[in-house]
Amino acid sequence: GIGHWEVDLASNIVAVYKMPVCIINGAIGGTRIDVHRPNPANHALPLGSGWGENSYADLYNRIVGAKLTHGIRGLLWHQGEQDQGSEGPDGDYDYKFYQQYFLDISAAWKQDFPNIQRYIVWQVMPAPCAMGPVGDQLREAQRTLPRMFSNIDMLNTLGVAGYEGCHFSPTGYANFALRLEPLVGKDYYNVNSNVVVTAANLVRAYYTTTART
């Protein structure tokens, strides 16, 4: 599905706002969040030689080569299926370290692309690709990311038609774009709307009786 929703979103933006847009894809399928970290010694060099460990350097070098480091206004993040298990470098379930890795990566984004204004983050599906056994803890780590940032908006993949149990169909990714479009309008094009365009968020859970029934 890599590339489907970006093309649809870009086409929709051009059609609605009548202005050119550039979306740069940095996705690599089947990767954990830890492999998207930059090389701390040099962001232009790979983090390592493992699967996906060139992702930050590849994105960085393409943006630098295009002379767009100060032209990046936002970042769209849909990642996490591979972090459902315990395959990461930390010796425990990956969800426990997800937020710290996101903080590390986003700090590098802000350093390298200083005009980033906002982030849009998708929650993954529950136990996607039959990964687990702790299917919702990673989603909770993603849901609570905005507690650490003032400039993150969340979207939810639940209810997006076209889910195939692991990934989405081309129609599903087109529906990603449709769900993204009003939020992109709000975050980047100053579109004011009374319609809620972000994911629902739990505010409080409580018993209504002292018997807790």
C-alpha positions in Angstrom: 0.0 0.0 0.0 3.0 2.3 0.1 2.4 5.3 -2.1 -1.4 4.8 -2.7 -2.8 7.3 -0.2 0.0 9.9 -0.7 -0.9 10.2 -4.4 -4.7 10.4 -3.6 -4.1 13.0 -0.9 -1.8 15.1 -3.1 -4.4 15.0 -6.0 -7.2 16.0 -3.6 -5.1 18.9 -2.2 -4.3 20.3 -5.6 -8.0 20.0 -6.6 -9.3 21.7 -3.5 -6.7 24.4 -2.8 -5.5 25.0 -6.4 -1.8 25.0 -5.3 1.1 22.6 -5.9 2.1 20.2 -3.1 5.1 17.9 -2.6 4.7 14.8 -0.5 8.0 12.8 0.0 7.5 9.2 0.9 9.9 7.8 3.5 8.1 4.5 4.2 9.7 1.1 4.3 7.4 -1.9 4.7 7.7 -4.3 7.6 9.9 -2.0 9.8 9.9 -1.4 13.6 10.1 2.2 14.8 13.6 1.8 16.2 15.1 1.3 12.7 13.8 4.7 11.7 16.1 6.5 14.1 18.9 8.6 12.6 22.5 7.8 12.9 23.5 10.0 15.9 27.0 10.6 14.4 25.7 11.7 11.0 22.1 11.9 9.8 23.2 11.4 6.2 24.6 7.9 7.0 22.6 4.7 7.7 21.9 3.8 11.2 23.1 0.3 10.4 22.9 -2.5 7.9 19.7 -4.1 9.0 16.3 -4.0 7.3 15.1 -0.4 7.2 18.1 1.1 8.9 18.8 3.4 6.0 15.3 4.9 6.2 16.2 8.2 8.0 19.3 8.7 5.9 17.5 8.0 2.7 14.8 10.5 3.5 17.2 13.1 4.8 19.5 12.9 1.8 16.6 13.2 -0.7 15.3 16.3 1.1 18.7 17.9 1.3 19.4 17.0 -2.3 16.1 18.7 -3.3 17.0 21.8 -1.2 13.8 21.4 0.7 15.0 21.2 4.3 13.3 24.4 5.2 10.2 23.7 3.1 8.8 20.7 5.1 5.7 21.9 6.8 4.4 18.7 8.3 4.9 15.0 8.7 2.3 12.1 8.3 3.2 9.0 10.3 1.5 5.6 9.8 3.7 3.0 11.3 3.6 0.4 14.1 2.3 -3.0 12.9 5.8 -4.5 13.4 6.0 -3.1 16.9 3.2 -5.3 18.2 5.6 -8.1 19.3 9.0 -8.1 21.0 11.5 -8.2 18.1 13.1 -4.9 18.9 16.6 -4.3 20.5 15.3 -3.7 24.0 14.6 -7.3 25.2 10.9 -6.6 25.9 7.7 -5.8 24.2 8.3 -3.0 21.7 5.3 -0.9 22.7 7.1 -0.1 26.0 9.7 1.8 24.1 7.6 3.2 21.3 7.1 6.7 22.7 10.7 7.3 23.5 11.8 6.3 20.0 9.1 8.6 18.5 10.5 11.4 20.7 14.0 10.7 19.5 13.0 10.6 15.8 10.8 13.7 16.0 13.7 15.6 17.7 15.8 14.8 14.7 13.1 15.8 12.3 12.8 19.2 14.0 16.5 19.6 13.9 16.9 18.7 10.2 13.5 20.2 9.0 13.1 23.2 11.3 9.9 24.5 9.7 7.8 21.5 10.6 4.5 22.8 12.0 2.4 19.8 12.9 2.4 16.0 12.9 -0.5 13.8 12.0 -0.2 10.3 13.5 -2.4 7.2 12.6 -3.1 4.6 15.2 -2.6 1.1 13.8 -5.4 -1.5 13.7 -5.8 -3.8 16.8 -3.3 -6.7 16.4 -2.6 -6.0 12.8 -1.2 -8.8 10.7 -2.0 -11.2 13.6 1.0 -9.7 15.4 0.8 -9.8 19.2 0.1 -11.1 21.7 -0.4 -7.6 23.1 -2.5 -6.0 20.4 -3.8 -2.8 22.0 -0.8 -1.6 24.1 0.9 -0.2 21.0 -2.3 1.6 20.0 -2.4 3.1 23.5 1.2 4.3 23.2 0.2 6.0 20.0 -3.1 7.4 21.4 -1.3 9.1 24.3 1.5 10.7 22.2 -0.3 14.0 22.1 0.2 14.3 25.9 3.9 14.9 25.0 3.4 17.2 22.1 1.3 20.3 21.5 1.4 19.9 17.7 0.2 16.3 17.1 -3.2 15.3 15.8 -4.4 11.7 15.8 -6.3 9.7 13.3 -7.6 6.2 13.7 -7.6 3.4 11.1 -10.6 1.7 12.7 -13.6 2.0 10.4 -11.6 2.7 7.3 -13.2 0.5 4.6 -10.8 -1.7 2.8 -8.9 -3.4 5.6 -7.6 -6.8 4.6 -6.4 -8.1 8.0 -2.9 -6.9 7.6 -2.7 -4.1 5.1 -5.4 -2.1 3.2 -6.6 -2.5 -0.4 -6.0 0.3 -2.9 -9.6 1.5 -2.1 -8.7 1.4 1.6 -5.7 3.7 1.1 -7.9 6.0 -1.0 -10.1 6.2 2.1 -7.0 7.1 4.1 -6.7 10.1 1.9 -10.4 11.1 2.3 -10.0 10.9 6.1 -6.8 12.9 6.0 -8.0 15.6 3.8 -10.1 17.6 6.3 -7.4 17.3 8.9 -4.7 18.5 6.5 -7.0 21.4 5.7 -7.3 22.3 9.3 -3.6 21.9 10.2 -1.9 23.3 7.1 -4.4 25.4 5.2 -6.2 27.2 8.1 -9.6 25.7 7.2 -12.0 26.3 10.1 -14.7 23.7 10.6 -17.2 22.8 13.3 -16.9 19.1 12.3 -14.6 17.0 14.4 -11.8 15.7 12.1 -9.5 13.9 14.5 -9.9 10.5 16.2 -12.1 10.2 19.2 -10.2 10.2 22.5 -11.1 8.7 25.9 -11.4 11.5 28.4 -12.7 9.6 31.5 -14.0 6.2 32.5 -16.1 5.9 35.7 -18.7 3.9 37.5 -22.2 5.4 37.8 -23.1 3.6 41.0 -21.4 2.9 44.3 -22.1 -0.8 43.6 -20.0 -0.5 40.5 -22.4 -2.4 38.5 
